[in-house]
Amino acid sequence: MAQRSFLTEVKDAVTPRATLLVVGVIALQLLFIASYVGALHDPRPKDVPFGVVAPKAAAEQAVARLDKLHGSPFDPRVVADEATARAQILNRDIDGALIIDPARTADTLLVASGGGTVLANTLQQYLALLEASQQRTLRTVDVAPASSQDFDGLSSFYVVVGWCVGGYLCASILAISTGARPANLRRAVIRLVVMALVSIVGGLGGAVIVGPILGALPGSVPALWGLGALITFAVGAATLALQGVFGIVGIGLAILLVVIAGNPSAGGAFPLPMLPPFWKAIGPALPPGAGTWAARSIAYFDGNDTTDALLVLSAWAAAGIAITLAAAVLREKRAGPAAP
């Protein structure tokens, strides 16, 4: 037998399909670097919803002063009183508030480190400098403090990342083991049912680990369980849908949406007001961002302001189900009655 040339061996070993997949991996690699570094390399507060409590004239002056700061770090508004400011922080309408007492030289800053320790610390630094420039001092009160076992308020983000990973890995395993595209509607339904069962178990496991076992997050274990199950299923169903339409490439697209775009824009390491505009805009619409917001609300804000996040996750789940089933039906019709 004649010896084959090295070029022939290369052509046989590296098929055009493999080449395209490798190029796709390189693209994902570079997008990963661009997304994470772009989102997280220079965090600065931008238009942070912020309340001011003071007599009318003093409040209007303070709002005007905050509104004119370079870079627009605050989105200030007058709040009627301290009780209202506290309620708005706990409802997640604002991220902090300054209580000004003209009769004294000391004012009070209200923050909520449960919504992100980095943001709370940044607000304190900004306001301490501003108060010092007015020959005033500042006392900080944390109205929704992060758990002492929740360093920098990151546990909510990490548990959500874990749930997301479980979702797309489970869907990917189903694809690798029996083919990216389900052969018929029945198999698509089976995959979705398996995904739902995995989501229920994974949601419970994550809630128990971060709650009773590690004590990292306070809040309702059943509520976190339900959230975890929804996140896992939403990501898994979306991955199944992408695989049903695009085949094995769908796994890469799921990674693009969830890991590359979703994680750095989730508001985990740096809360949303500290992210650049692009990531700040897309974060709440992707599962990691919606999940992180809801997890922090459950843990530290009595479950307030979770409706939008839960609707986003439900929309991902519903779209994943619908597209997965529709793709299976179309594939079955094209294959004809003899399809396995």
N, C-alpha and C positions, 0 to 999 in steps of 0.2 A: 504493500500500500504506500502510495506517495505521501511524503510528509507534508502536512498542511502548513501553509504560511501563518506567521504570527497574526497578520491582519485578518486572515480568515477566521482564526480562533477568536479574535476580539469581536468580530461581527457576529459570530455564533453565540459568544458568551454575553454580549451586551446588545440586546435587541433594541429596536427603535422604541418599543413600549417602555423598556427599562430605562432607556436614555431620557425619555420624557418624564418618567417618575423621578429620576435623579435630579433633573433640572427643576422639577417642582419642589423637591426637598431643599435644594439650594435657595430657591425663592422664599420658601417658608422660613428658612434660617435667617436670611437677610431681613425679612419682614419682622421676625421676632426681635432682632436686635434694634431695628428702627423703631418699632412700637414701644418696647419697654424703655429704651433710653430716651426716646422722644417724649414719652409721657412723664418719666420719673426723674430726669436728670436735673431739673431746675424748678422745683415746686414753689409756687408763689400764690398767695391768696388773691382771688379775683372775684369781685362782686359777691362777697360773703354776706348772706342775709343777716342783718344786724340791727338790733333795737336800741333805742335811746329813751330813757325815762328821766324826765326833768320837768320843771316848770316850763311853760310854753316858750318863752323867749330863749331860755338856756338850751332847751331841747332843739329848737330850730337852728341855733348857732352851732351846736355840736354836730347835728346832721350835716349842715353845710360844710363844716370843717372836715368831717370824715369823707364827704362826697368829693372833696377837692384833692384828696391825697393822691400822690403820683402813683400811677398804675391801677387806680381804682380798686384797691383791695376790699373795700366795703360797699355793700348795697344797703345804706342805712335808712331807717324809718322810725318815726316817733311812735312810741308805745305808751299807752295810758298810764300804767303803773307797774310796780315790780311784780305783783301777782300775775298780771297779764303777760309780762315778759317771761316769767317762769313757765306759764302755761303754753306760750308759743314755742319755747325751746323744747318742752316735753312733747309737743305736737309736731316737732321738727319743721316748724314754719320759719324759724330763725335759728342761727347757730350760736348766738351769744347776744348779750345786752349790757349796756353801760347804764348804771343807776347813778345819776348826778345829784348831789346834795349841795346846793349853792351856799347853805349855811355853814358848811364845813369844808375842810381842805382835802378830805379823803372821799373817793368815790368807790363804787362796787362794780366789779365786772362779773357777770354771770356767764358761765361756759358749760359745756356738756362733753366731757372727755369720752363718754360712751359712744359718741358719734365720731370719734377720731381724736386720739390724744395729740397728734401732731397739730391738728387745726386748733385745738383748745390752747396749746402752748403758744402757737403763732399769734392768736388773738391777744393773749396776755402780753407777749413781747411788744406788739404794736401799740396796745393801749397804755402800757407802762411808759413807753417813750413819749406818747402824746400827753399823758398826764404830767410827766416830768417837765415838759415844755411849758405847761400852764402852772407850774409850781404846785402841783397837786400829787397826792399819792393814790395808790390803787390797792384795793383788797379784792381778791379773786374768790368766788364761790362756785364750786362745781355742783350743778343741780342734777346731773345725771352722770355720776362718776363711773369710769370703767373699773371693772373688777381688778383687785390687786394681783390676781392670777392671769390677767389678760394684758400682757405687755403691749403697750402702745395701741391697745384696742384692736389688735390684729386677729384675734381668735375667730371673730365672725367671718372675716375674709378667708382665713385658712380652711375653716370647715366647709365653706361654700366651694372653694377650689377643690377640696376633696370630693364633694358631691358631684361637681361637674366632671372631674376626672373619671369617677365611677360611671357616669352616664355615657361618655363617649368611648371609654374603654370596653364597656360591656357591649355596646352596639358594634364596635369594631371587631370584637371577638366573634360575635354572631356572624359577621360578614366573612371573616377569615376562615371560619370553620365550615361554613356551608355555602359560600358564595355571596358576593357583595349585594347582588339583587335577588330578593326572594323569588322563587320560581312561580309562585301563584299566590292568590289572595289568602288562602288558608295559612301558608307559611308566614306571610306578612303579619297576620293576626297573632300567630304563635310568638313571633319575635316581639311584638308589642306587649303581649301578656308577660313574657319572660322579663322584658324591660320593666314592667310595672312591679313585678314581684321583687326584682333586684332593687328597685327604687325604695320600696317599703322597708326592706331589710337594711339597706344602706342608710336611709334617712334615720331610722331608729338608732342604728349603731353610732352614727355621727353625733346625734343629739345626746346620747348617753355618755359618750366619751368626753365631749366638751362640757357637759353639765355635771352629773353626779360623780363621774370617775375623776376627771381632772379639776373640776371646779373653775374652769376657765371662763364660762359664760353663765350668768344668772338667767332667769326667765323660764318660761314654761317649756318643759321637756316635750309634752305633746305638740305644742305649737312649733317647736324647732323640728320635731319629727316630721310633721306635715310639710313644713317648708323644705326640709331635706329631700323628702320623697318627691315633691313637685319639681325641685331643681334637677335632681338626678333623672327623672323621667323626661322633663322638658329637653335636656341636653341629649339624652339617649334617643328620644323620638326624632329630634331634629337630625341627629347623625344618621339614623336609619333612613330618614327621608332623603338626605343628601346622597347616601349610598344607593338608594333605590333609583335615583335620577342619574347620578354620575358614576356609579360603580365604585371601585376601590378609591378613586380620586375623591369621593365624598368624604372619606376619613380625613384627608388633608384639608378639605374645605371646613370641616367641623373644627379642626385644630386652629385654622385661620380665624374663625369666628369666635370660638370660646377662649382659646389660649392666647393667641397673638393679639387680637383686638379686644377681647373681653376682660382678661385679667388685669392689664395695666390701667384700664379705664374703669375698673370696678369701684374705685374709691377706697381700696383696702389700705395700701401703704400710705397713700395720701388721699384724704377725702376729696370729693368732687370739686369743691371750690378752689382747690389748690392745683388742679390739673389744667393743662393747656386746653384751649377751646375745643379742638377736635375730639379729644378723649373725653372731655367733660360732656360733650353732646351725645356721644354714642354710648357711653357707659350705662345709663339707666335703661337702655333698650336691649341690652344683651344680658344673658342669664347670670354671669358673675356679678355684674353691677346691681341688677334687680335683686339677686339673692343676698348680696352683702348688705344692701339697704334694709331689706326685710329682717335679716338676722339681727342687725343692730337694733332695729325697732323693737323686736321681740325681747331682746336681752336687756335693753336699757331704757326704753321709752314706752313701756306698757303696751306694746303692740300698736302704737299709734302710727298713722301714715304709712300703712303697708298696702293699701288698695292698689295703687298704680303698679307697684312692684309685682304683686301677685297676679295682676292682669297681664303684665308682660310675660311672666313665666307661663301662665295658662295659655297665652296666645302661641308661644313657642311649642308647647305640648300639643295643642290642638292642630296647629299647622303641621307638626311632625307626623301626627296620626293620619291626617287627611292626605298628605303627600305620599306617605309610605303606602297607604292602601291604594291610592289612585295609580301610583307607579306600578304596583303589583298587578292590578287589574289590566292595565294597558299591556304590560309584559305578557300576561297570560293570554290576552286576546291575540297578540301578535304571534305567539308561539303556536296557537291553535289547540285543538282538543287533545292532541297527542303529547302535550307538554307534561313532564313529570310533576 
